[in-house]
Amino acid sequence: MLDKILIANRGEIALRVLRAARELGIKTVAVYSTADKDTRAVQMADEKVCIGPAPSNKSYLVISNIIAAAQTTGAQAIHPGYGFLSENADFARACADNDLIFIGPSADCIDALGNKAAAKATMKKLGVPTVPGSDGPVASVEEARAFAHEVGYPVLIKASAGGGGKGMREAYNDEELAANFEAAKGEAAVAFGNDEVYLEKLIKCPKHVEIQVLADSHGNAMHLCERDCSIQRRHQKLVEEAPCPVLDEETRQAMGEAALKAVRGVGYQNAGTIEFLLDEDGKFYFMEMNTRVQVEHPVSEQITGVDIIKEQLRIASGEPMSCAGLAPMSPKAHAIEFRINAEDPEHGFRPCPGKITRFDLPGGPGVRVDTHLRAGDSVPPTYDSLMAKLIVWGDTREEAIARGRRALDEFVIEGVATTIPFHKKVLENEVFQSGEFHTDFIEAEMNGGIL
């Protein structure tokens, strides 16, 4: 097992990794920007190193500073968390070049799968169903228009190197395509340092269903069932649940087998997620692979009993997964995660940084809160607005929804606006309760989510 790791992230994921490491007897190094010097992960880590000022491009995105911090403290490995450098092949390569273990897949796997256009080409070769799309990045509006005329509108423009809805635009005609093509390229360049985009046929009213996978260096690969991430606003997930409420067992098995085919086909190791679109006819298509742990990983943990972060650390240590050899996973419960963001749903979800004056957490059976915050802490304007993840679970989906209502009522945050009122509205919606919702749920059923 590793002796010491550096956590190249902040917020709740830094604290999540730190706690898993501590339970395994691994010492931790926290890196932090000047804005994060008093945060819980920094306070709780065995060692800490300041890597720069508040802007992420001067701290959390500076590879040389993070590598230097690992070398100075004697860390053997680096956990990137999610976001920031977690899917950056250059960072993974820099770790390897400096005899540091990157707690994630190899740089070559990130190159092959982290770039969405390249990943889609790889999946085609492996026989995994894919959405009809362009053969690699599209360089010009003229080339994009030719593709759109071939497959028919609407089409989706997507950043090759990104995620989280950034660099993604829909187009329903030539005029929208021309305007949105340049907008997507510009946003991709700012967000990911890479302005490449590719095009896909837009599948209307799909479900967004993903498979959590784990693979180690001993030839073990398994999936931890699926998650339904269809409750999204502007392609950013707000509510996730596991398992998918409408997926039949035959499709679940087929989707899981397709995900493992992808993992084995590229020699993938560590944790990752294969994301699919599920259409109204029950057919699924590969969308992308996230070569890192995801924000919503707790719902998979709650329905399977597997600690995904600990498995990441075991795999990076060269050990086999503790869950290796188990029979294929099947859901043992139903779990729902709510992202509690410092955003105001009454005013278009505008960010609401500021000082938290009250922070009362819910509790009781079937309730988990992953957060790095306490009353008196501040939500800075510099970073993502995620404050906490509320996870609830029960024997049935109905019990999980009931616990969600209770827990959201108990969760009291004052000082900044949050998405708690929005989540309460979601749980009261009959379409959500039915399970028959799609990625357009917020726009179609909730007035864009604006309360």
C-alpha positions in Angstrom: 0.0 0.0 0.0 1.1 3.6 -0.7 2.7 5.4 2.3 1.9 9.0 1.3 -0.2 10.7 -1.4 -0.7 14.3 -2.5 -4.3 15.5 -3.2 -4.2 17.8 -6.2 -7.7 19.3 -5.6 -9.8 21.2 -3.1 -13.3 21.2 -1.5 -15.3 18.2 -0.8 -13.4 15.8 -3.1 -10.1 16.7 -1.4 -11.7 15.8 2.0 -13.3 12.7 0.6 -9.9 11.4 -0.7 -8.2 12.4 2.6 -10.6 10.4 4.7 -10.3 7.3 2.5 -6.5 7.5 2.7 -6.5 7.9 6.4 -8.7 4.8 6.8 -6.1 2.9 4.8 -3.2 4.2 6.9 -1.9 6.5 4.1 -0.5 9.9 5.0 -1.7 12.9 3.0 -0.4 16.1 1.6 -2.9 18.9 0.8 -2.0 21.5 -1.8 -3.9 24.8 -1.7 -4.3 28.2 -3.1 -4.1 31.3 -0.9 -8.0 31.4 -0.9 -8.2 27.9 0.6 -5.6 28.1 3.4 -8.2 27.7 6.1 -10.3 25.0 4.6 -10.9 21.6 6.3 -8.9 19.4 4.0 -5.9 21.7 4.5 -6.4 21.7 8.3 -6.8 17.9 8.4 -3.9 16.8 6.1 -0.7 15.6 7.5 1.2 18.1 5.4 0.2 21.1 3.3 1.9 23.2 0.6 0.7 26.5 -0.9 0.9 26.3 -4.7 -0.2 29.8 -5.7 -2.8 32.6 -5.5 -6.6 32.1 -5.8 -7.1 31.9 -9.6 -6.9 28.2 -10.6 -4.7 28.9 -13.6 -2.1 30.1 -11.1 -2.5 27.3 -8.6 -4.5 24.1 -9.1 -3.8 24.0 -12.8 0.0 24.6 -12.6 1.5 21.2 -13.1 5.0 22.2 -12.2 3.9 23.5 -8.8 2.0 20.4 -7.9 4.9 18.1 -9.0 7.3 20.2 -7.0 5.0 19.9 -3.9 4.9 16.1 -4.3 8.7 15.9 -4.6 9.4 18.2 -1.7 7.1 16.3 0.7 8.1 12.8 -0.5 4.7 11.8 -1.7 4.6 8.7 -3.9 1.4 9.4 -5.7 -1.0 12.1 -6.7 -4.8 11.9 -6.6 -6.3 14.5 -9.0 -9.9 14.3 -7.7 -12.3 15.6 -10.4 -12.1 18.7 -12.5 -8.9 20.7 -12.7 -6.1 18.4 -14.0 -8.0 15.1 -13.4 -8.3 14.3 -17.1 -5.1 16.0 -18.3 -2.8 13.6 -20.1 0.1 16.0 -19.8 -0.3 15.9 -16.0 -0.4 12.1 -15.9 2.7 12.0 -18.1 4.5 14.5 -15.9 3.8 12.4 -12.9 5.2 9.3 -14.6 8.3 11.3 -15.8 9.0 12.3 -12.2 8.5 8.8 -10.7 5.1 9.7 -9.2 2.1 7.4 -9.5 -0.9 9.1 -11.0 -4.0 7.8 -9.3 -6.0 7.2 -12.4 -5.5 5.7 -15.8 -2.3 6.0 -17.9 -1.6 9.1 -20.0 -2.2 7.1 -23.1 -5.6 6.0 -21.9 -6.5 9.6 -21.1 -5.4 10.6 -24.6 -7.5 7.8 -26.2 -10.6 8.3 -24.0 -10.5 11.7 -22.5 -10.7 13.3 -25.9 -14.3 12.7 -26.9 -13.8 12.6 -30.6 -10.9 10.1 -30.3 -12.9 8.1 -27.7 -15.8 7.7 -30.1 -13.6 6.4 -32.8 -12.1 3.9 -30.4 -15.5 2.7 -29.3 -16.6 2.2 -32.9 -13.6 -0.1 -33.4 -14.5 -2.1 -30.3 -18.1 -2.6 -31.4 -19.6 -0.4 -28.7 -22.8 1.4 -30.0 -22.1 5.1 -30.8 -24.2 8.1 -31.7 -23.9 9.0 -35.4 -21.2 11.7 -35.5 -18.3 13.3 -37.4 -15.1 11.4 -38.0 -13.0 13.3 -35.5 -12.8 17.1 -34.9 -14.6 19.4 -37.3 -12.4 22.3 -38.5 -14.8 24.7 -40.1 -18.4 25.8 -40.3 -18.5 24.5 -43.9 -17.4 21.0 -42.8 -20.0 21.2 -39.9 -22.7 22.2 -42.4 -21.9 19.3 -44.7 -22.2 16.8 -41.7 -25.5 18.4 -40.6 -27.0 18.1 -44.1 -25.9 14.4 -44.2 -27.4 13.3 -40.9 -30.2 15.9 -40.7 -30.8 18.6 -38.1 -30.8 18.9 -35.1 -27.1 18.3 -34.3 -25.0 18.8 -31.2 -21.6 20.6 -31.2 -19.3 19.3 -28.5 -15.8 20.2 -27.2 -13.4 17.3 -27.9 -11.5 17.9 -24.7 -14.1 18.8 -22.2 -17.2 18.1 -20.2 -19.7 19.7 -17.8 -21.7 21.2 -20.6 -18.8 23.6 -21.6 -18.2 24.0 -25.3 -21.6 22.3 -26.1 -24.2 23.8 -28.3 -27.3 22.6 -30.2 -28.1 23.7 -33.7 -31.4 23.3 -35.5 -30.6 25.0 -38.8 -27.7 26.4 -40.8 -27.9 29.8 -39.1 -27.7 28.4 -35.6 -24.9 26.1 -36.7 -22.8 28.9 -37.9 -23.2 31.0 -34.7 -23.0 28.2 -32.2 -20.0 26.5 -33.9 -17.8 29.5 -33.2 -19.3 30.0 -29.7 -18.6 26.4 -28.8 -15.0 26.6 -30.1 -14.4 29.8 -28.1 -15.8 28.4 -24.9 -13.8 25.2 -25.3 -10.6 27.1 -25.8 -11.2 29.1 -22.6 -12.3 26.1 -20.5 -9.9 23.4 -21.7 -7.1 25.1 -23.6 -8.2 23.2 -26.7 -10.8 24.6 -29.2 -11.4 21.4 -31.1 -15.1 20.4 -31.5 -16.9 17.6 -33.1 -20.5 17.0 -34.1 -23.1 14.4 -33.3 -26.7 13.8 -34.3 -28.8 15.2 -31.5 -31.0 12.5 -30.0 -34.1 14.1 -28.7 -35.4 13.3 -25.2 -32.9 10.7 -24.2 -32.0 9.5 -20.8 -28.4 10.0 -19.6 -27.3 6.7 -18.1 -23.7 5.9 -17.1 -21.8 2.9 -15.9 -19.2 3.1 -13.1 -16.2 0.8 -13.8 -13.1 -0.3 -11.9 -10.1 -2.2 -13.4 -6.8 -3.2 -11.8 -3.4 -4.4 -13.0 -4.3 -8.0 -12.2 -6.7 -8.4 -15.0 -9.8 -7.7 -12.9 -12.5 -5.4 -14.4 -16.0 -4.9 -13.1 -18.9 -2.4 -13.2 -20.9 -1.1 -10.3 -24.3 -0.9 -12.0 -25.6 2.3 -13.6 -26.5 5.8 -12.6 -29.3 7.9 -14.1 -28.0 11.5 -14.5 -30.8 12.9 -16.6 -31.8 15.8 -14.3 -29.5 18.4 -15.9 -29.5 22.1 -16.5 -27.5 23.3 -19.5 -25.8 19.9 -19.6 -24.7 20.1 -16.0 -26.0 17.4 -13.6 -28.0 18.4 -10.6 -29.6 15.2 -9.4 -28.3 11.7 -9.9 -29.7 8.3 -8.9 -28.8 4.7 -9.0 -30.1 2.5 -10.4 -31.9 4.0 -13.4 -35.6 3.8 -12.5 -36.8 2.5 -15.9 -33.9 0.3 -17.0 -34.8 -3.4 -17.5 -32.4 -6.2 -16.5 -31.6 -7.2 -20.1 -30.6 -3.6 -21.0 -28.7 -3.2 -17.7 -26.6 -6.3 -18.5 -26.0 -5.3 -22.1 -24.9 -1.8 -21.1 -22.6 -3.2 -18.4 -21.1 -5.6 -20.9 -20.5 -2.8 -23.4 -18.8 -0.8 -20.7 -16.5 -3.6 -19.8 -15.7 -4.3 -23.5 -14.6 -0.7 -23.7 -12.4 -0.9 -20.5 -10.7 -4.1 -21.5 -10.3 -3.0 -25.1 -8.1 -0.1 -24.2 -6.3 -1.6 -21.2 -7.9 0.8 -18.8 -6.9 0.8 -15.1 -8.4 2.5 -12.0 -11.9 4.1 -11.8 -13.8 5.5 -14.7 -17.3 6.1 -16.1 -18.8 5.1 -19.4 -21.6 7.5 -20.3 -24.5 6.4 -22.6 -27.6 8.0 -24.1 -30.7 5.8 -23.8 -33.3 6.7 -26.5 -37.0 6.3 -26.3 -36.8 2.9 -27.9 -34.5 1.5 -25.3 -31.4 1.6 -27.5 -28.2 2.9 -25.9 -25.3 4.8 -27.5 -21.8 5.6 -26.1 -21.5 9.3 -25.5 -18.1 9.7 -23.7 -15.9 8.3 -21.0 -14.8 10.2 -17.9 -11.3 9.0 -17.0 -11.6 10.0 -13.3 -13.8 9.6 -10.3 -17.1 11.6 -10.7 -19.1 13.9 -8.4 -21.9 11.4 -8.3 -19.8 8.3 -7.3 -21.5 8.1 -3.8 -24.8 6.8 -5.2 -22.9 3.8 -6.7 -21.2 3.2 -3.4 -24.5 3.2 -1.6 -26.2 0.6 -3.8 -23.2 -1.7 -4.0 -21.2 -1.3 -0.7 -18.0 -0.6 -2.6 -15.8 2.4 -1.5 -14.6 3.7 -4.9 -11.9 6.0 -3.5 -10.4 3.2 -1.5 -10.4 1.0 -4.6 -8.6 3.7 -6.5 -5.9 3.8 -3.9 -5.6 0.0 -3.8 -5.3 -0.2 -7.6 -2.7 2.6 -7.7 -0.7 0.7 -5.1 -0.6 -2.3 -7.5 -3.0 -4.4 -5.4 -6.0 -6.2 -6.7 -9.4 -4.6 -6.1 -11.0 -5.8 -2.8 -14.2 -6.5 -4.7 -12.4 -8.5 -7.4 -13.9 -11.9 -8.0 -17.3 -11.0 -6.8 -20.3 -11.9 -8.9 -21.6 -9.2 -11.2 -23.0 -6.4 -9.1 -26.7 -5.8 -8.9 -28.4 -2.9 -7.0 -28.9 -3.6 -3.3 -30.7 -0.4 -2.6 -31.9 2.8 -4.4 -29.9 6.0 -3.9 -30.3 9.6 -5.0 -27.8 12.5 -4.9 -28.6 16.2 -4.8 -25.9 18.7 -5.6 -26.3 21.6 -3.1 -24.8 24.6 -5.0 -24.4 28.2 -3.9 -26.8 29.3 -6.7 -30.0 31.2 -6.6 -32.8 29.3 -8.5 -35.1 32.2 -8.2 -32.8 34.3 -10.4 -31.6 32.0 -13.1 -29.3 30.0 -10.9 -26.9 32.9 -10.6 -23.8 32.1 -8.4 -24.1 33.3 -4.8 -20.6 33.4 -3.2 -20.4 34.7 0.3 -20.2 33.8 4.0 -22.2 30.9 5.5 -23.9 32.1 8.7 -25.8 28.8 9.4 -25.1 25.3 8.2 -27.3 22.6 9.8 -26.8 19.1 8.3 -29.5 16.5 8.0 -29.1 13.0 9.6 -30.9 9.8 10.4 -31.1 6.5 8.6 -30.2 6.5 4.9 -28.7 10.0 4.8 -25.1 10.9 3.9 -23.7 14.4 3.4 -20.3 14.9 1.7 -19.1 18.5 2.3 -16.1 20.5 3.3 -18.0 23.4 4.8 -19.1 24.6 8.2 -20.9 27.6 9.5 -18.6 30.6 9.3 -16.8 29.4 6.1 -17.1 31.3 2.9 -18.0 30.2 -0.6 -15.4 31.9 -2.8 -16.3 33.3 -6.2 -13.2 31.8 -7.7 -14.2 28.2 -7.9 -17.2 25.8 -8.6 -20.3 26.6 -6.6 -20.7 23.1 -5.1 -21.2 23.3 -1.4 -22.3 19.8 -0.5 -23.7 16.5 -1.9 -26.7 15.1 -0.1 -27.1 11.4 -0.7 -30.1 9.4 0.5 -31.0 5.8 0.0 -33.6 3.2 0.9 -34.8 -0.3 0.0 -37.0 1.2 -2.8 -37.0 4.4 -4.9 -40.1 5.5 -3.0 -38.3 5.3 0.3 -35.3 7.1 -1.1 -37.6 9.9 -2.3 -39.3 10.2 1.1 -35.9 10.4 2.8 -34.8 13.0 0.3 -37.8 15.2 1.2 -37.1 14.8 4.9 -33.4 15.4 4.6 -33.9 18.5 2.4 -36.3 19.9 5.0 -33.6 19.4 7.7 -30.8 20.9 5.6 -30.6 24.6 6.6 -28.1 26.9 5.0 -28.2 30.7 5.6 -26.0 33.5 4.3 -26.0 32.4 0.7 -28.8 31.2 -1.7 -28.7 27.5 -2.5 -30.4 24.9 -4.8 -32.2 23.2 -1.9 -35.6 24.8 -2.8 -35.1 23.6 -6.4 -34.5 20.0 -5.3 -37.6 20.0 -3.2 -39.6 21.0 -6.3 -38.0 18.2 -8.2 -39.1 15.6 -5.7 -42.7 16.9 -5.8 -42.9 16.6 -9.6 -45.1 13.8 -10.8 -42.9 13.1 -13.9 -39.8 12.7 -11.7 -41.8 10.5 -9.4 -42.7 8.3 -12.3 -39.1 7.8 -13.4 -40.1 8.6 -17.0 -38.1 11.8 -17.3 -35.4 12.8 -19.8 -32.5 15.2 -20.1 -35.0 18.0 -21.0 -36.9 17.5 -17.7 -35.9 20.9 -16.2 -36.9 22.9 -19.3 -40.0 20.9 -20.0 -41.4 20.4 -16.5 -39.9 23.1 -14.3 -39.8 26.3 -16.3 -36.0 25.9 -16.7 -35.7 25.3 -13.0 -36.3 28.9 -12.1 -38.5 29.1 -9.0 
